[in-house]
Structures are given as structure tokens and as C-alpha cells.
Amino acid sequence: MIISASSIIGDSVKNSKGEDLGKIEELMIDTTNGVVTYAVVSFGGFLGMGDKLFAIPLQQMSLNTEKKCLILDVPKEKLENAPGFDKDNWPRAADDAWHKSVSTYYSR
């Protein structure tokens, strides 16, 4: 399925139980291959994380077109310890080590 990136910005992210985890703030594209690498997700007050943002590899989520949301099916503990960043201090786009650490974190 191919959809426009703008059509999922602002969509909610839920777990497999239907609990609201946050929303999609942005999609990040790897310009070397044209692939959306990860979604920037805000979890709001979820798990006491405040306004922190999280990079979630897009392949970790599935699209639920009926409920217009993305499903992120990872254990709660993984979200509690997920690498995040402040909304006013995004990781540098050229920081390959940081981007690789995000992929590695979710592939464990």
C-alpha cells in the first residue's frame, strides 16, 4: 500500500489493546534511498514521559486504516526505556550513530 506521508501526520499510535500511546508528529526520510526510516512520535504524558519525542522505526508499526491509526506492538518496558529527545533539541540529521542506535534498540 502506498499513502501520502501527510495523511498519517497527527494520526494516533495505539498498542494492540487499543490503548492510546501518542501521535505521529513527523516522518523522517533517508535521502540516500528515499525510504521513510522512522516516525517521530509524541507520547504526551504516557508513562510520565512529558513532552519527549521518540523515533520509532516505521517497520515496527502497522497501519489500521479502519481506525485511522498506527499500531505499535511493543512491550510497555521497551517504551519506558526507549531513546528519546526533547522537542526543542532534535538529533542531528547527520548523526548516523544515533539513528543506528534507534534501529538496534527496536530490533532487540
N, C-alpha and C positions, 0 to 999 in steps of 0.2 A: 504494500500500500504506500502511496506517495501522498503526502499532505503538505500544506504550506507551514513553514515554521511559525508564522504569526498566528496560525489557527490554534496553537496549543499554548502560547504565552498567556499566562493568567489562569490556565486550567488547574484544577486541584490535583493533588497527588494523594492517593489513598493506599492503605495496605489491603491485603486480601480479605480482611474482615470488614472493609468498608469504612474504616476509621480515617478521618481526615488528617493528613500529615503535613500539608502545606500547599504551596502552589509554585508553578513554573514561572520564574522571573525572566529567564533568558536561555537561549540555546547557543552553545559555543561550537564553532566550526573550525576544523583543522583545514587550513587553506592549502596544505600540501596535497591533500587527497579529496577535499570537498565533502568530507563526512562530518556530520554532527557528532562531536566527541562526547559531550556531556551537557546535561541540563543543569542550570543553576536553580536550586530550589530553596525557597524560604520556608522554614518550619515554624515561624512565628514563635509562640510560647511553648511549643511542643517540647516536652522533656526538659523544660527550663532553659531552653537554648536562646531565648530572646530573639533579637533581630539577626542572628547569624545566618549566613548563606552556606549552602552545601553544593558541591559539584557531584552530581550523580551520573555515572556513565549511562547514556541513553539505552544501551542494550540491557541494563538492569530493570528497565521499566517496560510495561506493556500498555498499549493504548486500549481503553474501553470506550468505544465510540458511542455506545448507548447512553452511558452516564457522563460522557464528555470529561473524562479524567484519565490520568495515568496511574497505573498500579505499580507500586514499589513493594515487592515481596521480600523484605529482608528482616531478620530478627531485630527486635527493639534495641538490643545491646549494640548492634552494629551502628545504628543511628546515634546512640548516645556517645560513641567514641569516634564518629566519622570526622574526617578532616574538613574543617570549615574555614570561613573567612568572614571578615567584617564587611558590611555593605558599603563602607566608605574606603575599604582597603582591599581591593580585588587582587588576586595573584597576577603577577606579570604574565602577559601572553607568551613571552619567550622562555618562561621558566619550565623547561621540559621535565626537569626532575620532579617538580610539584605535580604536574599533570600525570606523569607516570605513577607517582605515589597514590593518586586518587584511583587510577585503574587497578593498581595492585591491591589496594585496600578492599575494593568491592569484589575482586576475583578470588579472595581467600575463602 
